[in-house]
Structure formats: structure tokens, C-alpha cells
Amino acid sequence: MIDIDLKCIQGKFELNAKCSIDAPVLGLFGPSGAGKSTLLAMIAGLKKPTKGHLIVDGEYLFDSIRGVDLAPHKRRMGTVFQDSLLFPHLNVRDNLSYGFNLLAKKEQYLKLPKIAELLEVGHLLAQKPHQLSGGEKQRVALGRALLTSPRLLLLDEPLASLDVRLKHQILPFLRRAKDELKIPMIYVSHAIDEILYLTPQIAMLDAGKIIAAGKFHELIHDQKVMILAQSLGLENVLHTQLLEQHPDHGYSLTSIGTQLLAIPLTEAVIGSQVSVAITANNIALSTSRIEGISIQNQLVGKVNDIQQVGTRMLVSVDVGVQLLVEVTAKSLIDMQIGQGSTVFCLFKTQSVQPFPAINPQ
């Protein structure tokens, strides 16, 4: 259990972070400049808050009233940054062992052979950092953090400098570390797909404030969260099951309940879960199925809510899951669409963004 109530003033920027965390992994999500890295630095003890408190498992790590401010090495936090920050003069074995060797024997819970096996870096132990790929460097950085036997693992956009291919290589190792080592994590990113691969539990940070915290699919219906999600280009995340692969035609066929959904070709295994995202403004509504059109996805559902968010009209349609659709007020009037109306949600296959399956826990 982590209780955060921290304030930090840096020039004109003010960060006010208040939330309680009782989940194996928390994703800290928000746009660049929101204060995500600053908050993580305060938790790690690398930046001193102006005031407030930080309590981890009942222990005060910082409290401005009590005068408590534990040094970083006493907080037992493992940190992984965007840049691996490996020691260039040390080989992989010595990089991994650096923090481990500073621990008292009774605190050395994890051993190098287990971590090397978990992260598949055993064959790299004799190499220097300049001989490693970007993905290998990040795996070594993760291993070094894990070998400090941390009570909490802090990951500050660890995949931001990697291309999509390398990201998809590293994410499974992060999930394995979570599942097999049971070390709690706070994962910072402005890429929602990375976070949702590890956890549905999210704190949404914007302009220095946590505007919402909880399960992503519950938060997304909050107006403040919807506005933020829209600005970052993501409002709908759907969990589908892969049914068929059609590489010659460039698409995969998935299902949402009893309905079929065509998505861009994915490398997932048939029968596995594939999570996809689609923005609300990429979906059109129709009162009937349309024939003779190139749009392949036409999901039928019932309108259960209509909200105005700023100048946007957001229609919530139950297609087996909730789907947010952005339309104009005029189109709703012209088509006589209201709460309870049966509609078809139309969107192109290529407007769907697939990413690795979301961890349901």
C-alpha cells in the first residue's frame, strides 16, 4: 500500500499529487510536461518535495511535518530510466551486480543467475554496454534494478527511446518480472498501450495534478479523462479474440462477443487475446447497415448515453462493450438518434491500432 500526498513547486510549475495505490502495478499516464518524472523522482528520493508525505507499507519515507526524509539508498527503490545509464567501463555481469554487491547478505533476495535467466541476458555477461543493442541495454538496466531487491520498482518511460519492434520485445520481460518476482511497480509513460499491457490500474496526471485514478475502462467515462484521452488520441480500448489470419489480404479477424472485427494484420496467435484502440472521431454512425462500401467494420449496438464535452458530442454505444463515438449535434438531430436508438458503428480496418494483449489483473 502506497499513500502519496506530495507537493513540489519548481518556478512556475506546481505539482500536487495525491492518491493511494493498492495494486501490483500502477501506470502513471499523461502528456509530456504533466509532472510524471518529477513525481517518480520524489518517490525515489532524488527530488525533495516542498511539503506532504509518502508512506510505503506503513513506513514514512517522507513527511514534511515529522521531518522525515529518507535518503534514496534507504528507500529500497529500483529505478529504470529512459536511458539505460549503464556503467560503460563495466561488463554486463558487473553492471548487474553493482547494486547487489552493496546490499547486506540478508537483503540479497534475488540472485544473478535467476535474473539473467528471466531477462535472457546470460549470454551477454562478458560484453560491455557499447556492444549491446538498445533492447539489450534496457534489459540489463532492468536486471540491475531488480538485483537491488527493491520494495518498489520505478520505471520512468523505459521504452521511450526504443522503436516499436524493440518495445514489443521488452514488454514481455516486464510482465514476467511482475508475474514471477511479485515486485510492485509504478510505470510512467505517455503511451497507454505500454501501461495497459502491464496493468489496468492507472493514475491520470495532467498539468501537475492527478485528475483521476482507478481502472482505465471506468475512468474513461469521466469528462476530464475523456478530454485528456482525446488530446492524446485514445478513447476506446477493446479486448478482442483473434479468430483468423489473412496475410494475403493484410488483415486479421477478431471477435467482440458475437460480432466480428477486422484489424490490421497482427502476429498474435489464433485464439489469443488482442487489444486494440480506436479514437472516437474515427467512428461514424448509421441507422442501418450499409452495403457496397469499403468500410469493413459495422458493429451494431444501442445508444445508452449522449454527452457534450466542450464542443464535442460523445455517443456511448453498447456493442457488447462500450464504444465512444464522436459526431456533431446536427447529425444526431438529422438521423433522429437518441438514447435507446439502434445504430451501426462504422470504421475502417486501418483506423484500428492493435497492441499486445492487456493483462486482465
Disulfide bonds with the S-S distance in Angstrom:
none
